[in-house]
Amino acid sequence: MLRLSQNRIFEKDFLTNRAEVSVAPYKVVTSSLDLEKLDLSRKYVLKTATGGYDGHGQQVIQSEADLEGAKTLANSAECVLEEFVNFDMEISVLVSGNGHDTTVFPVQENIHRNNILSKTIVPARISEALAQKAQAMAIQIAKQLQLSGTLCVEMFVAGQDILVNEIAPRPHNSGHYSIEACDFSQFDTHIRGVLGEKLPNIQLLSPAVMLNVLGQHMTAAHRFVQENPSAHLHLYGKLEAKHNRKMGHVTVLGGDVEVEFEEGKDY
């Protein structure tokens, strides 16, 4: 599973041909020659097959001006060229397995800023039918992997379609809300799954919003939890607070999806 998730080419092949779930149209790019005669009436995202995260190792292509950077990237490493998805929402689903059975968490709505996860809203603001479809896709992937532990499946919602973006074989940033908001957290089910123990049905105890605490948010995060009694601050013990570095998260229980840190203040 680690081999699949660390290489986008292997991952796309697994998702389409073994798990049989929908992904954005794509092709493998081995050099800049594969970008010749690209139809620039469409928008694309070129991603390195390995090593990219939080927007690193990626190049958006929407005009001739973007091709030079894209060709440089394509000549530096194997890549995947994806057609850009005009999605309505980014979501993710946590699923845990013990090698033969699975359990699934509520669908999470994810909001990114500068290619970094900023906020997760649970439950996601989608229909019950779409939520069930997303959970079923996550379970289908988990079963094909004979999953032991926790897996996060990241997806796009486009109208009534759901497309899988990528998989992350671990407890995931977007699932940290589960510590307070669910009767079992993603870490609980991860350990149970790895040990082959029986997995519980997950219950959402309260709607929740999780805010990532980046380096520039540290002062605001401490002030926020003092002012909001339903907020829970988790810091990760990193010694240096750098700009855009994930330092921790805050989980707020309740239905206020507008809650967030105010950018540009004294932090």
PyMOL commands that set and color helices and strands:
alter all, ss='L'
color gray80, all
select helices_A, chain A and resi 2-5+8-18+32-35+64-76+128-145+173-175+178-181+186-194+215-227
alter helices_A, ss='H'
color red, helices_A
select strands_A, chain A and resi 26-29+44-48+58-61+79-83+89-98+102-104+108-113+116-122+148-158+161-168+208-214+231-235+246-253
alter strands_A, ss='S'
color yellow, strands_A
deselect
rebuild
show_as cartoon
